[in-house]
Structures are given as C-alpha cells and as structure tokens.
Amino acid sequence: MPRQVLRSPIFQNILYVQEYASPQDNSWIIHNSKLAFNHQVHLGYDDEIHLLYRLILMSLVNEYVKEVRKMGCNILELMAEGLKIEPKNVLSRMLSDEKADIVFRLNHYPPCSDSNPDSDLDLNNRSMSHGRTSIGFGEHTDPQLISIARSNATSGFQIYLEDGTWVAVPQDETSYFINVDDLLEVMTNGRFKSVRHRVVADSFKSRVSMIYFGGPPLMEKISPLDSLMEPDEESLYNEFTWFEYKSCTYKTRLADNRLSRFHKHSHPV
Ligand SMILES: O=C(O)CCC(=O)C(=O)O
C-alpha cells in the first residue's frame, strides 16, 4: 500500500506543483490528518482541480497514516517485549490513543550540486557523502517516540555515530527506516538512543521522503518506565509532559541537543 501511494499519479503531481514553491521550503506538513501547506503555493491549475488533488491527497495520506500507525504500535510492542516489560502496550498505548500527537511530513529535495564553498561539511564528511556537500535537511534528532520513514530510490539519509562520523543509510524504496526519538530515549532511561540524522542532497537525482512522527497525547507525562528500572537505578531525566518538550523544540535550533535541558545532571545548552 505505501508503495502504491508513492507511485501514485497524485504524488507525481504534487512534485510538479512543488516546483512552483520557494526552494527553501521543501516540505509539506500534515498534522493530525489536517493537510496544511508550509507556504502559499502558486498553482498553474484551476481551483477545482487543485481542490480535487487536495481531497485525494488527504484520503491517501489518511489511509497511509492509519496503516503506519498500526506498524508503529507493533514496533513499540516488540520493543517492550525485547525490554521484557509489561504490559505489552506500555509504549504502544501512547500511539494508539485517539489523542496521540501525530505529524506526517512529505519532503522533496530537488537535485542540488555543491554551490556553496563555505559548506559546513568537513573533508571527512565530504568523502562520506561521495563528494556531495549540500545539506538537504540539517542534523537533528526527532523529538517524538518513533519516526517511520520511507523514501524513493535516492540516497542522502545519514546517521551520526558516537565517534563523530556520518554513515550513509543505503536507499531502499521497499523498506521503512525506523528512528528511535527523544521520548523513547527518556522512557527507556537511555537504553535506546535517539538517532541524530540529516539528509545530504543528491547532485543528480531528486529525493522524496515521507515520515510519520509518532508522539503521545500532549499532556502525557514522560519519565523512565517504572517497570524497566532496576531497584537502585537512578532516573537520568526530570519528568516533563510532551507538551513541555514540544514547546521547547520550537524555541531551540534544529541541531540543538534538546534532551540535555531535561537531563538531571547537566546544564541547559
Ligand atoms: O528526508 C528524510 O529522509 C529525512 C527527513 C527528516 O529527517 C525529517 O523530516 O525530520
């Protein structure tokens, strides 16, 4: 089903429409199934056709988000099983909740060769990215619980390792890429680490990705799970609500380590 969505003529039209948009603004955001545009798109279509595309897109997106949400719940249940914690839905209940805070983002990265000699990538990273040096999406961790991404067959997605290197994730349009996000790091008291990642634009090929960001209800209290903690284990984080954390992400820069603000023994950055 997701494959059909990506290949559907609607998505091709969206890419076409996207060409009219401002080049800095390469994403469309759908928040809790309400389609919202990041910017004013100037269309070459009649308004009715535009409306029709919106309606069809919304129905495809709703169908996709519903299925991916189920997948997210299954993954969180498998994680709970792996961590040997009960009940099985201790994590997944936050995604299955009707008030779960879900965001779906569709990104388009047009081909882009390095036109910026002051690019912030060092030589090591240049070789990691096969000479490509244009950042498509700056480094960050996702603030929610988990993110489920799918892309076309264009590479560019990279993850950061503790030794300071960036590793390219091989493109595979038939697979999903699952990121552990900040809240899951907190709830597992650091057993799972939130994945720092970025996207480097390809010089020749256009990249399209769609990401489902699974967050809990806004007022959900976030702290390490009692069922996971060893008797003498200390919580690494102060308790906060998803609303507080989400508000903090809007006040910080994309690349900031936002979790450090909620860490018990570290100073805010
Ligand atoms: O385009 C991608 O594959 C990842 C984009 C991303 O990290 C994001 O939208 O937060």
The ligand as an SDF file (V2000), in Angstrom:
LIG
                    3D

 10  9  0  0  0  0  0  0  0  0999 V2000
   14.0670   13.0520    4.1830 O   0  0  0  0  0  0  0  0  0  0  0  0
   14.4030   12.2260    5.0200 C   0  0  0  0  0  0  0  0  0  0  0  0
   14.6300   11.0530    4.7230 O   0  0  0  0  0  0  0  0  0  0  0  0
   14.5020   12.6020    6.4810 C   0  0  0  0  0  0  0  0  0  0  0  0
   13.9010   13.9470    6.7770 C   0  0  0  0  0  0  0  0  0  0  0  0
   13.8990   14.2680    8.2340 C   0  0  0  0  0  0  0  0  0  0  0  0
   14.8190   13.9660    8.9650 O   0  0  0  0  0  0  0  0  0  0  0  0
   12.7470   14.9880    8.8090 C   0  0  0  0  0  0  0  0  0  0  0  0
   11.8000   15.3110    8.0460 O   0  0  0  0  0  0  0  0  0  0  0  0
   12.7400   15.2260   10.0530 O   0  0  0  0  0  0  0  0  0  0  0  0
  1  2  2  0
  2  3  1  0
  2  4  1  0
  4  5  1  0
  5  6  1  0
  6  7  2  0
  6  8  1  0
  8  9  2  0
  8 10  1  0
M  END
$$$$
